């Protein structure tokens, strides 16, 4: 998982995890937020 407080930049963490950078920056919303 991406650790925003880690010394490695988010871009590097995403590359190492083989996920897109957009996925790394995406924040999940709760079902309650989505239904509004």
N, CA, C and O atoms as a GROMACS GRO file, in nm:
protein
  144
    1UNK      N    1   0.084  -0.117   0.000
    1UNK     CA    2   0.000   0.000   0.000
    1UNK      C    3   0.089   0.124   0.000
    1UNK      O    4   0.204   0.120   0.045
    2UNK      N    5   0.036   0.231  -0.050
    2UNK     CA    6   0.110   0.357  -0.056
    2UNK      C    7   0.113   0.420   0.083
    2UNK      O    8   0.010   0.432   0.151
    3UNK      N    9   0.232   0.459   0.124
    3UNK     CA   10   0.250   0.526   0.254
    3UNK      C   11   0.289   0.670   0.225
    3UNK      O   12   0.402   0.697   0.184
    4UNK      N   13   0.197   0.762   0.248
    4UNK     CA   14   0.221   0.903   0.216
    4UNK      C   15   0.328   0.966   0.305
    4UNK      O   16   0.383   1.071   0.272
    5UNK      N   17   0.359   0.903   0.417
    5UNK     CA   18   0.459   0.956   0.509
    5UNK      C   19   0.597   0.892   0.491
    5UNK      O   20   0.690   0.924   0.565
    6UNK      N   21   0.610   0.803   0.396
    6UNK     CA   22   0.736   0.732   0.373
    6UNK      C   23   0.836   0.823   0.303
    6UNK      O   24   0.798   0.918   0.235
    7UNK      N   25   0.965   0.794   0.321
    7UNK     CA   26   1.071   0.872   0.257
    7UNK      C   27   1.069   0.860   0.105
    7UNK      O   28   1.105   0.955   0.035
    8UNK      N   29   1.026   0.744   0.053
    8UNK     CA   30   1.018   0.728  -0.092
    8UNK      C   31   0.903   0.812  -0.147
    8UNK      O   32   0.795   0.815  -0.087
    9UNK      N   33   0.925   0.880  -0.258
    9UNK     CA   34   0.816   0.957  -0.318
    9UNK      C   35   0.700   0.866  -0.360
    9UNK      O   36   0.721   0.748  -0.389
   10UNK      N   37   0.581   0.921  -0.363
   10UNK     CA   38   0.463   0.844  -0.401
   10UNK      C   39   0.479   0.785  -0.540
   10UNK      O   40   0.438   0.672  -0.566
   11UNK      N   41   0.539   0.862  -0.630
   11UNK     CA   42   0.561   0.814  -0.767
   11UNK      C   43   0.646   0.686  -0.766
   11UNK      O   44   0.615   0.591  -0.837
   12UNK      N   45   0.750   0.686  -0.687
   12UNK     CA   46   0.838   0.568  -0.680
   12UNK      C   47   0.766   0.449  -0.615
   12UNK      O   48   0.781   0.336  -0.660
   13UNK      N   49   0.689   0.476  -0.511
   13UNK     CA   50   0.613   0.368  -0.447
   13UNK      C   51   0.514   0.306  -0.546
   13UNK      O   52   0.500   0.184  -0.551
   14UNK      N   53   0.448   0.390  -0.624
   14UNK     CA   54   0.353   0.341  -0.724
   14UNK      C   55   0.424   0.255  -0.828
   14UNK      O   56   0.375   0.149  -0.867
   15UNK      N   57   0.540   0.301  -0.872
   15UNK     CA   58   0.616   0.225  -0.971
   15UNK      C   59   0.658   0.090  -0.914
   15UNK      O   60   0.646  -0.012  -0.982
   16UNK      N   61   0.706   0.088  -0.791
   16UNK     CA   62   0.750  -0.037  -0.728
   16UNK      C   63   0.634  -0.134  -0.707
   16UNK      O   64   0.653  -0.256  -0.712
   17UNK      N   65   0.513  -0.081  -0.684
   17UNK     CA   66   0.395  -0.165  -0.665
   17UNK      C   67   0.325  -0.199  -0.797
   17UNK      O   68   0.227  -0.273  -0.800
   18UNK      N   69   0.379  -0.142  -0.906
   18UNK     CA   70   0.324  -0.166  -1.040
   18UNK      C   71   0.179  -0.120  -1.051
   18UNK      O   72   0.094  -0.191  -1.106
   19UNK      N   73   0.151   0.000  -0.997
   19UNK     CA   74   0.019   0.060  -1.011
   19UNK      C   75   0.037   0.198  -1.074
   19UNK      O   76   0.146   0.254  -1.071
   20UNK      N   77  -0.070   0.250  -1.132
   20UNK     CA   78  -0.061   0.381  -1.196
   20UNK      C   79  -0.048   0.490  -1.089
   20UNK      O   80  -0.089   0.473  -0.975
   21UNK      N   81   0.010   0.601  -1.131
   21UNK     CA   82   0.022   0.713  -1.037
   21UNK      C   83  -0.115   0.767  -0.998
   21UNK      O   84  -0.135   0.810  -0.885
   22UNK      N   85  -0.209   0.764  -1.092
   22UNK     CA   86  -0.345   0.811  -1.062
   22UNK      C   87  -0.406   0.729  -0.949
   22UNK      O   88  -0.473   0.783  -0.861
   23UNK      N   89  -0.382   0.598  -0.951
   23UNK     CA   90  -0.433   0.511  -0.844
   23UNK      C   91  -0.369   0.546  -0.711
   23UNK      O   92  -0.433   0.535  -0.606
   24UNK      N   93  -0.243   0.586  -0.714
   24UNK     CA   94  -0.172   0.620  -0.592
   24UNK      C   95  -0.230   0.745  -0.526
   24UNK      O   96  -0.230   0.756  -0.403
   25UNK      N   97  -0.278   0.838  -0.607
   25UNK     CA   98  -0.331   0.963  -0.553
   25UNK      C   99  -0.481   0.958  -0.526
   25UNK      O  100  -0.534   1.046  -0.459
   26UNK      N  101  -0.549   0.854  -0.577
   26UNK     CA  102  -0.694   0.841  -0.561
   26UNK      C  103  -0.728   0.815  -0.416
   26UNK      O  104  -0.669   0.728  -0.351
   27UNK      N  105  -0.824   0.890  -0.364
   27UNK     CA  106  -0.870   0.868  -0.226
   27UNK      C  107  -1.007   0.803  -0.230
   27UNK      O  108  -1.099   0.852  -0.296
   28UNK      N  109  -1.020   0.692  -0.160
   28UNK     CA  110  -1.148   0.623  -0.155
   28UNK      C  111  -1.249   0.707  -0.078
   28UNK      O  112  -1.216   0.774   0.021
   29UNK      N  113  -1.372   0.703  -0.125
   29UNK     CA  114  -1.480   0.772  -0.056
   29UNK      C  115  -1.572   0.669   0.006
   29UNK      O  116  -1.589   0.560  -0.047
   30UNK      N  117  -1.631   0.705   0.118
   30UNK     CA  118  -1.724   0.613   0.184
   30UNK      C  119  -1.854   0.607   0.103
   30UNK      O  120  -1.882   0.695   0.022
   31UNK      N  121  -1.933   0.503   0.126
   31UNK     CA  122  -2.061   0.488   0.058
   31UNK      C  123  -2.152   0.606   0.089
   31UNK      O  124  -2.232   0.648   0.005
   32UNK      N  125  -2.140   0.658   0.209
   32UNK     CA  126  -2.223   0.773   0.249
   32UNK      C  127  -2.188   0.896   0.164
   32UNK      O  128  -2.278   0.968   0.121
   33UNK      N  129  -2.060   0.919   0.140
   33UNK     CA  130  -2.019   1.033   0.059
   33UNK      C  131  -2.064   1.018  -0.086
   33UNK      O  132  -2.103   1.116  -0.149
   34UNK      N  133  -2.060   0.898  -0.137
   34UNK     CA  134  -2.098   0.872  -0.276
   34UNK      C  135  -2.247   0.894  -0.297
   34UNK      O  136  -2.288   0.943  -0.402
   35UNK      N  137  -2.328   0.858  -0.199
   35UNK     CA  138  -2.474   0.866  -0.213
   35UNK      C  139  -2.527   1.009  -0.202
   35UNK      O  140  -2.645   1.032  -0.229
   36UNK      N  141  -2.446   1.102  -0.166
   36UNK     CA  142  -2.492   1.242  -0.151
   36UNK      C  143  -2.515   1.308  -0.283
   36UNK      O  144  -2.553   1.425  -0.288
   0.00000   0.00000   0.00000
